[in-house]
Amino acid sequence: MSQTRKSAAMAAAYERILVTGGAGFVGAHLANALVEAYPNAARMLLLRPGEAGAHAAFETTTADLLDEAAIDRLVAELRPDLIVHLAGQASIGLAARAAEHTWRVNFHGSFSLAAAIAQHAPRAVTLFSSSAAVYGASFRDGVLNEDAPLRPLDIYSRSKAAAEGALADILGQEGRLITVRPVNHSGPGQRNHNFVLSSFASQIASIEAGKSEPHIRVGDLSKERDFLDVRDVVDAYMRLIARAHDLPERISTFNIGSGEARTIASLLDELRVMARRPFDVEVDPHLVRPSSTDIATIACDASKLRAATGWAPRYSANDMLRALLEEWRAKYAGVEA
């Protein structure tokens, strides 16, 4: 067991754990960490109808997060003392094309879950995965800490900000809520074309495998973003989960970021160095977001998280990109990474 996991197990002893969104990109990493840190806990993972990929050490139940009665029954039967709420629409681009669904899942789903927790598990710890995107226009003022005003600019971030408020208002006074606002994250396990670095890595791996012409479609490469490896994000989650009862406030909010923004172009340049075949870059107008909502530079100050948990990123951008590219190479080779 890693030192971080040992510390988590010593700091908190959860007995019944519920995870939503645990079969997704971040959830798969988090499930591994929870099994390692809390091997004796009862663990339940909520799957969407038709969803697969659950961790073998988790029990599973299938229900739509929008089915209030099903969610209420689940929480009533399990009575978890830890809930990690990851489920939701995670892509800003997809959210923009499916506004109603995004609000239903990100807001109404969180609302229903909060109501069930308040009724049946009022003393539980709930960790909610929000997003740094909720700061929106405030990023025009520079690197932000948790005191920055929320000025969301798009459907995704507005729905996340609303969910933060619903959870804070609905969960009982005896429980604890940890809201995390991570910056963009990528790395091993991200097999989704709707995210910028994963899209790059997928296209490069396809070119290397001889399945595509040597051209990569991109959006605006001048934007600057604070990126983390998913493994560092999950490490932050686990440290906060372990210290939940020691946090000074019942409701706590933490940024998860490096504080440093890099251009998308520079990250693509690193992938180009790793690529086994040369390629050209073509700007696709459909991938360029409106300037009114696409902030030039996004970066978050995580000093509060470091002070509370000792967290610091362990993986470099190069580590993240290399692991991501190997993931896609394995996919095109027909093997598991």
TATAWO-V673736 format. One line per field, one symbol per residue. psi: psi as a letter, one per 40 degrees, with the letter a starting at -180 (. if undefined). burial: # if it has 16 or more other ideal C-beta (glycine too) atoms within 10 Angstrom, else .. A space follows every 10 residues. Layout:
psi=???
burial=???
//
This chain:
psi=hidddddddd digidhhhhi feeadddddd dddddddgde ihhhhhiihe iaeihdehii ihihdegddd ddddddddgi ehhhgeiihe hdddddegdd dddddddddd ddddddddde feeihhhhgb ieeddbedee eahiaeeiih gieidddddd dddddddddd iieeihhhhi giahiaaheg gheehddddd ddddddddee eiifhhhibh eeihihiihd dddddddddd ddedeeidid hihhihieeh iiiddddddd ddddieiiii hhhhdeehih ddegidhhii hfddddddee iihdhidddd dddddddddd ddefih.
burial=...##.###. ##.#.##### ########## #.######.. ########.. #..##..#.# #.#.#..#.# ##.##..### ########## .##.#..... .######### ########.# #..####### ######.##. ..##.#.#.# .######### ####.##..# ##..###### ########## #...###### #########. .#...#.### #.######## ########## ####..#... #########. ##.#..##.# #...#...#. .......... ..#.#.#### ##..#..##. #.#.#.#.## #####.###. ##.....
//
